[in-house]
């Protein structure tokens, strides 16, 4: 095996480092695109991926990136906003659905991805899907930043974060954690680990341990299932 490519989700930096350490001869890469762009968009691999594991890379040839605010205006470099893509491969529209097409494409055929991110030095950094954004007491929390912290713990194999309803704050982050075989952790230990690296409002208010997280056959995390579970077992304020 000489190379491994992936797409559909962001690698945790710890996973990138671990893969390169264990398989130094393999070229590892990741990409960011969607069906509406024929899969083209952003790509990273090789030594650049080792140096900047937090990024999904620079735009591919013919592709342009813009980060826009809620009003549609282009944001300065480093600001978080919605990711827009433009390239010859962007689709013409959804079949027989003018309303959906108008919501996804502007008059210049920039595609509104529905993802949040920011750009620095030509490199795109993903934050989350619009629907995954957690709004806590006026603060916007992007789950991926929280998720990247637990998986750096030597006893944690996997983690995911969703927002749960809170009567006063609107939402609070909840972490679903899978521990490695033979390991024993408490919720307080997970929270303490997160507290050492995250702002206090980003530390999961609730931690639920699971034997495994739900994934599709192609390896995409089914957060909708976790969100449904969180609503059923919704904790009090």
N, C-alpha and C positions, 0 to 999 in steps of 0.2 A: 504494500500500500504506500503510495507516494503523496497523496493529498486527500483532504477531507473538507467538504464544503457544507455549509448549512444556511438556513434561512427561516424566516417565520417567527423568530424570537431572538432576543438579545442574549449573548453569552454573559454570565457573571464573570467579572475580571478574574476571580479566583479559579474558575473553571478554565479560562484561557491559559493561565499560568500553569495549572496542573497538567493540562493536555500537552503543553509544550515541554514540560519537564519530563513527562513519562514517554512521550513520543517525539523526541527532538528531530528526527529525520522526516517527519511528516509536515507538509505544508497545510496549515489550518486556515480556513477562510470563512467569512460570514457575509451575507448579503441582505439588503433591504429593498424590497419591491413588492408589488402586488399584482393581482390578475389584471387590474385596470391599466397597468403600465407594462404588460407583457413580461413581468418579472424583473424588468430593468429598473435601476435607480441608483443604489449606493452599494459599494463593495469594498471589502478590506481583506487582506491576507498577508501571509509571509511575515517578514520582520516587522512591518508596520503594525500588524495585529499584536505582536509581542510588546511593542513599545507603547501602544495606545489601546489596551484591551477594552477600555470603556466605550470606545467609538465603534460605529458600524462603517466608518470610512468616508472617503471622498466620493463625490458624484462620478458615475461612469460617463464615458464619452457620450455626448449629445444630451446629457441630462443636466438640468439646472434645479437648484434647491432654493426655496425661500421660506423663511419663518415669519408667520403673520400673526397679528393679534386678533382679538375678537372683532375688531372693526374692519379687518381685512388689510390693514396697513402693514407693510414690511417692517419687521423689528430689527434693531441693531444687533450686531454680532454678540453672542453670549446671552441674549435674552431668550427665555423659554416661550414658545408659542406653537401654533399648529404648523405642521410641515406640509408644504405645497411642492409638487414636482411638475416639471415641464420637460417633455421630450417628444420626438417624433413617434415614439411607441405608445404614448398615452392614448387610450381608447377614444372612440368617437362618442360613445354614450351607451346607456343601458337600453336594451331592446324594448321598444314600445313603452318607455317610461320616461316621459319628458321631465316630470317633476324630480325624479331621482337624478337624472342627468344634470339638470340645472343646479341641484344642490351640491353635486360633486365637481363640476367644471365651471370655471368662470368664462368670461367672453373671450379670453386669450388662450383657453384650453389649459390653464393651470389646474392640476388635479389636487383636490383637497383630500388629504389622506385620512384625517381623523386622528392622527397621532400627534403627540407633543414631543418637541425636541428643541435643540439649540445647535448653532454652528460656531465653531472656533477654528480659525486657520484652515478653512475649507473642509473640515471634518465634521460629520454629523453625529450628534449624541442623542440617543432616544431617551425619552422619559416615560411615557406611557400612552395608552390609548385614551382618548377623550372620556370614554365611558368608565375607565379605571381610576380617573382622578378622584382623590379623596379631599373633601373640603371640610377642614376642621377649624371651627372658630375663626373663620376669615383667612386661614392659611391654606394654600394649595399644597397638597402632598402627593408626590409621584411615587407609586408603590415600588418601582424598580430600585430606587435608591435604598429603600428599607430592605428589600429582598436580597440585595447584594451583600448586606452585612451578615445575616445569620449563616449563610453558606460558607463564610470564612471561618466559622467555628469548627474545630476538628471533629466534634461529635455530631454535627448536623449535616445530613445528606441532601436535603432539599427544603425549600421554603417558598411560600407565596403569601402575599399580603392583599387584603381587600378592605374596603370601608364598611363599617357597620353603623347603623343609625344611633344617634345620641340625642337625647331630648334637649340639651342646652348647646352643645357644640356643633350639632348638625351631623357630624360623622367622627368616628375614631378608627384608627388602623387596627386591624386584627391580623395576626400572623398564624398561618397553618405551617407546622414544622414537622419534618420527618427526621428522626434521629438515626444514626448509624447503628448497625446490629451490635448489641451488647452495651450500648451507651445508655446512660440514664441522665436526664436533664429535667429541671423544673421550669415552670413558666418564669419564675423570678430570675433564674439564671440566664434564660434567653433574653429577658428584658435588660438585665445588667450588661450583657454582652453588647446589645444594641446601644445602650446608654453611653458606652465608652466611645462611640464613634458618631452618633447621630444627635441632632438637636432634640431637645426633650419632647417637643410636640410631634416628632416623627417616630418616637419609640412606640412599638405596638402596645396598645392598652390591654389587649387580650391575646393570649397564646393558646392555640389548640394543637395537640399532638395527634399525628395520624401515621398509619403504617405506610401510606403512599398518597401522592397527590393525583388527581384525575388528569389524564392526558389523552389526546386523540391518538390514532394509530400513526399519525405523522409527527407526533412529538410535541404538539401544541398544548399548552396548559389550558384546561377548561375552567377558567375563573368563574364562569357563570354558575357552575355547580357549587363552588365554594361560597359564592354570594348567596345562593339559595339556602345553603346550610347555615350561613351566618344569620340569615333572616329568621329561620326556624328557631334557632337557639340564641336569639338576640339578647345580649346582656342588658341589664338595666343601666340607667345613667350613673 
